[in-house]
Amino acid sequence: MSSNHPSNNLPPLIFNLIVLCLAFTSGFIIMAIELLGGRILAPYFGSSIYVWGSIITIFMLSLSIGYLSGGRLSINNPHLGRYGVFFLAAAITLLPTIIWSNNIMDWVFVRLEDPRYGSLVASTLLFFIPTAILGMIAPYSVRLLVAHAAHAGQIAGRLYFISTLGSALGTLATSFYLVLWFEVDAILMTMSAVLAAGGVSAMLAYWSHRT
C-alpha cells in the first residue's frame, strides 16, 4: 500500500503505519466509549435493554453520519494534517462527557425520568458529537491509503480489519480489565489524551515532510 497524495511525503511504510495505527486506535476507543456509556447512564436510568438500546442506536447513527462526512471530506486533497484534526476534535469533544456528565445527566433526569427517552436524550448529548467525529476516521483512512482504484477494495478490507480488530480488543480490554482497575472518568481522560497525542503526531508528521 502506498499513498498517491503529493502532500504526503513520508516514506510509504511509515505513512501507512501511522494511518493503520491511528485507525486501530480509533476503533479501540469507539467501542470503549460505548461500553463506558452504560456505566455512565446506569446510576440514573439503570442498565436495562432500553438503556443499551438507546446507547447502541445513538452510536450507530452518529457513526453513520461520521462515515458519510468523512467520505465527503476525503475527496478534496486528503492529507495527514487534516486527519490529525479529526483526532484532536474527538479528544476535545469528549471532554464534556468527562467534566459535565453528572450535570448533563441531572438535567435530563429531572425532565425525562422514563429510562427509554431519558437514556436516549442523555446518550445523544454525551456521545453523539465525539462518536460522529471518530466515525470520520475510517473512510478518510481508506482514501489516504488508496493509491490506485484497482486496489481500493483490498486496502479498504485491510483497513476495516485493523479498525474492527481495535474495536474487538477495546471491547475486551474495557469490559474485562479497565473498568475493574480504573474509574470511568480516568479511562475517558486517558482516551482523550491518546486521541490528542495521535492527532498531534499525524499533524507533525505531515508538516515536517511537507514540501
C-alpha positions as CSV (number, residue, x, y, z in Angstrom):
1,M,0.0,0.0,0.0
2,S,1.2,3.5,-0.8
3,S,-0.2,6.9,-0.9
4,N,-0.5,8.9,-4.2
5,H,-1.1,12.2,-2.5
6,P,1.8,14.7,-3.2
7,S,1.3,16.5,0.1
8,N,2.1,13.2,2.0
9,N,5.9,12.9,1.5
10,L,6.6,10.4,4.3
11,P,8.2,7.1,3.2
12,P,5.3,4.8,2.2
13,L,6.0,2.3,5.0
14,I,5.9,5.0,7.7
15,F,2.9,6.7,6.2
16,N,0.9,3.5,6.1
17,L,2.0,2.5,9.6
18,I,0.8,5.8,11.0
19,V,-2.6,5.6,9.3
20,L,-3.2,2.0,10.3
21,C,-2.1,2.5,13.9
22,L,-4.4,5.5,14.2
23,A,-7.3,3.6,12.6
24,F,-6.7,0.8,15.1
25,T,-6.7,3.3,18.0
26,S,-10.0,4.9,16.8
27,G,-11.7,1.5,16.6
28,F,-10.5,0.7,20.1
29,I,-11.7,3.9,21.6
30,I,-15.1,3.9,19.9
31,M,-16.1,0.6,21.5
32,A,-14.5,1.5,24.8
33,I,-16.6,4.7,25.0
34,E,-19.8,2.8,24.0
35,L,-19.2,0.3,26.8
36,L,-18.5,3.0,29.3
37,G,-21.7,4.8,28.3
38,G,-23.6,2.0,30.0
39,R,-21.7,2.7,33.2
40,I,-22.3,6.4,33.0
41,L,-26.1,6.1,32.4
42,A,-26.7,3.3,34.9
43,P,-26.9,5.4,38.1
44,Y,-29.7,7.4,36.6
45,F,-31.5,5.1,34.2
46,G,-30.4,1.6,35.1
47,S,-28.9,-0.9,32.7
48,S,-32.0,-2.3,31.1
49,I,-32.3,-3.2,27.5
50,Y,-33.9,0.2,26.9
51,V,-30.7,1.9,28.0
52,W,-28.5,-0.3,25.9
53,G,-30.8,0.1,23.0
54,S,-30.5,3.9,23.3
55,I,-26.7,3.8,23.5
56,I,-26.4,1.4,20.6
57,T,-28.8,3.5,18.5
58,I,-27.0,6.7,19.1
59,F,-23.6,5.2,18.4
60,M,-24.9,3.7,15.1
61,L,-26.5,6.9,14.0
62,S,-23.5,9.1,14.9
63,L,-21.1,6.7,13.2
64,S,-23.2,6.6,10.1
65,I,-23.1,10.4,9.9
66,G,-19.4,10.3,10.6
67,Y,-18.8,7.8,7.8
68,L,-20.7,10.0,5.3
69,S,-19.0,13.2,6.4
70,G,-15.5,11.6,6.4
71,G,-16.1,10.3,2.9
72,R,-17.0,13.7,1.6
73,L,-14.1,15.4,3.3
74,S,-11.7,12.8,1.8
75,I,-12.5,13.9,-1.7
76,N,-10.5,17.2,-1.7
77,N,-6.8,16.9,-1.1
78,P,-6.7,14.3,1.7
79,H,-3.6,14.6,4.0
80,L,-2.3,13.6,7.4
81,G,-2.7,17.2,8.7
82,R,-6.5,17.1,8.3
83,Y,-6.5,13.5,9.5
84,G,-4.9,14.6,12.7
85,V,-7.5,17.3,13.2
86,F,-10.2,14.6,13.5
87,F,-8.4,13.0,16.4
88,L,-7.9,16.4,18.1
89,A,-11.5,17.3,17.6
90,A,-12.6,13.9,19.0
91,A,-10.4,14.4,22.1
92,I,-11.8,17.9,22.7
93,T,-15.5,16.9,22.2
94,L,-15.0,14.0,24.6
95,L,-14.1,16.4,27.5
96,P,-17.7,17.5,28.2
97,T,-18.6,13.8,28.9
98,I,-15.8,13.7,31.5
99,I,-16.3,17.1,33.0
100,W,-20.1,17.7,32.9
101,S,-21.6,14.2,32.6
102,N,-23.2,14.4,36.0
103,N,-24.7,17.8,35.4
104,I,-26.0,16.7,32.0
105,M,-27.5,13.6,33.5
106,D,-29.1,15.5,36.3
107,W,-30.7,17.9,33.8
108,V,-32.0,15.1,31.6
109,F,-33.3,13.0,34.6
110,V,-35.3,15.9,36.0
111,R,-37.1,16.3,32.7
112,L,-37.3,12.7,31.5
113,E,-37.5,10.0,34.1
114,D,-38.6,7.4,31.6
115,P,-35.5,5.3,31.0
116,R,-36.3,4.9,27.4
117,Y,-36.4,8.5,26.4
118,G,-34.1,9.8,29.1
119,S,-31.3,7.5,28.2
120,L,-31.8,8.3,24.5
121,V,-31.5,12.0,25.1
122,A,-28.6,11.6,27.5
123,S,-26.7,9.4,25.1
124,T,-27.2,12.0,22.3
125,L,-25.9,14.8,24.4
126,L,-22.9,12.9,25.8
127,F,-21.8,10.8,22.9
128,F,-23.2,11.9,19.5
129,I,-20.6,14.5,18.5
130,P,-17.4,12.7,19.6
131,T,-18.6,9.5,18.1
132,A,-19.5,11.2,14.8
133,I,-16.1,12.7,14.6
134,L,-14.5,9.3,15.3
135,G,-16.6,7.9,12.5
136,M,-15.0,10.2,10.0
137,I,-11.7,8.5,10.5
138,A,-12.4,5.2,8.8
139,P,-13.4,6.5,5.3
140,Y,-10.7,9.1,5.4
141,S,-8.1,6.4,6.3
142,V,-9.2,4.4,3.2
143,R,-8.7,7.5,1.0
144,L,-5.3,8.2,2.4
145,L,-4.1,4.7,1.7
146,V,-5.6,4.2,-1.7
147,A,-3.0,4.8,-4.5
148,H,-4.8,3.1,-7.3
149,A,-8.6,2.5,-7.8
150,A,-7.9,-1.2,-8.6
151,H,-6.5,-1.7,-5.1
152,A,-9.3,0.2,-3.3
153,G,-11.2,-2.9,-2.2
154,Q,-8.2,-4.7,-0.9
155,I,-7.0,-1.7,1.0
156,A,-10.5,-1.0,2.4
157,G,-10.6,-4.6,3.6
158,R,-7.3,-4.4,5.4
159,L,-8.2,-1.0,6.9
160,Y,-11.5,-2.2,8.2
161,F,-9.9,-5.4,9.5
162,I,-7.4,-3.3,11.6
163,S,-10.2,-0.9,12.8
164,T,-12.5,-3.8,13.7
165,L,-9.7,-5.6,15.4
166,G,-9.2,-2.5,17.5
167,S,-12.9,-2.4,18.3
168,A,-12.8,-6.1,19.4
169,L,-9.8,-5.5,21.7
170,G,-11.3,-2.3,23.0
171,T,-14.4,-4.2,24.0
172,L,-12.5,-6.9,25.8
173,A,-9.9,-4.6,27.4
174,T,-12.6,-2.3,28.7
175,S,-15.1,-4.8,29.9
176,F,-12.6,-7.3,31.3
177,Y,-9.9,-5.1,32.8
178,L,-10.1,-1.3,32.6
179,V,-13.5,-0.9,34.4
180,L,-12.1,-3.1,37.2
181,W,-8.9,-1.2,37.6
182,F,-9.8,2.5,37.0
183,E,-12.6,5.0,37.4
184,V,-14.7,5.7,34.3
185,D,-13.5,9.4,34.2
186,A,-9.9,8.3,34.4
187,I,-10.4,5.9,31.5
188,L,-12.1,8.6,29.4
189,M,-9.4,11.1,30.2
190,T,-6.7,8.7,29.1
191,M,-8.6,8.0,25.9
192,S,-8.9,11.7,25.2
193,A,-5.2,12.2,25.8
194,V,-4.4,9.3,23.5
195,L,-6.6,10.8,20.7
196,A,-4.9,14.2,21.2
197,A,-1.5,12.6,21.0
198,G,-2.4,10.7,17.9
199,G,-3.8,13.8,16.3
200,V,-0.6,15.8,17.1
201,S,1.6,13.0,15.8
202,A,-0.2,12.9,12.5
203,M,-0.1,16.7,12.1
204,L,3.6,16.8,13.0
205,A,4.4,14.1,10.5
206,Y,2.5,16.0,7.8
207,W,4.1,19.4,8.5
208,S,7.6,18.0,8.9
209,H,7.5,16.3,5.5
210,R,5.5,18.9,3.6
211,T,7.2,20.4,0.5
